[in-house]
């Protein structure tokens, strides 16, 4: 791991295998396993696919990778493969699988549900950048205009509590039994 070439880490995530995955700004994906940092080669040599913009855990120990070119990849069984998504969704910022085989996808044009049978349903129509499961069938989604609770492919409810409606959310995470909401303009909530 050459710090001079890989100094900008855009995303970090601990996998189910207890290894730390590091998404860089231009050098691809790396994995920290005990005391070694190794590259995890992407199948594409495109510069935009070497900018790792988002990482998320799947339901079966796989990892989903979103690159700056809005391509989505799946890392499973020591292989990275492309995930084919509908062309209706542009500028992908995040993805989470569901138990039925579909995907919740956030992007510049909103939050969508892509069903296992290939149907795309728009849930929100504002820029969305983060998703976080809070139970088996509900999640938090941060949008340009606030924070939403999503309870399936057709239900969303804006969360209204003081200060949240003016926040720009950068990261949503579990912290023990709490949820940590990192914002660009109000610190942690």
Rosetta blueprint (number, residue, H / E / L):
1 X L
2 X L
3 X L
4 X L
5 X L
6 X L
7 X L
8 X L
9 X E
10 X E
11 X E
12 X E
13 X E
14 X E
15 X L
16 X L
17 X L
18 X L
19 X L
20 X E
21 X E
22 X E
23 X E
24 X E
25 X E
26 X L
27 X L
28 X L
29 X E
30 X E
31 X E
32 X E
33 X E
34 X L
35 X L
36 X E
37 X E
38 X E
39 X E
40 X E
41 X L
42 X L
43 X L
44 X L
45 X L
46 X L
47 X H
48 X H
49 X H
50 X H
51 X E
52 X E
53 X E
54 X E
55 X E
56 X E
57 X E
58 X L
59 X L
60 X L
61 X L
62 X L
63 X E
64 X E
65 X E
66 X E
67 X E
68 X L
69 X L
70 X L
71 X L
72 X E
73 X E
74 X E
75 X E
76 X E
77 X L
78 X L
79 X E
80 X E
81 X E
82 X E
83 X E
84 X L
85 X L
86 X L
87 X L
88 X L
89 X L
90 X L
91 X L
92 X E
93 X E
94 X E
95 X E
96 X E
97 X E
98 X L
99 X L
100 X L
101 X L
102 X L
103 X E
104 X E
105 X E
106 X E
107 X E
108 X L
109 X L
110 X E
111 X E
112 X E
113 X E
114 X E
115 X L
116 X L
117 X L
118 X L
119 X L
120 X E
121 X E
122 X E
123 X E
124 X E
125 X L
126 X L
127 X L
128 X E
129 X E
130 X E
131 X E
132 X E
133 X E
134 X E
135 X E
136 X L
137 X L
138 X E
139 X E
140 X E
141 X E
142 X E
143 X E
144 X L
145 X L
146 X E
147 X E
148 X E
149 X E
150 X E
151 X L
152 X L
153 X L
154 X L
155 X L
156 X E
157 X E
158 X E
159 X L
160 X L
161 X L
162 X L
163 X L
164 X H
165 X H
166 X H
167 X L
168 X L
169 X E
170 X E
171 X E
172 X E
173 X E
174 X E
175 X E
176 X L
177 X L
178 X E
179 X E
180 X E
181 X E
182 X E
183 X E
184 X L
185 X L
186 X L
187 X L
188 X E
189 X L
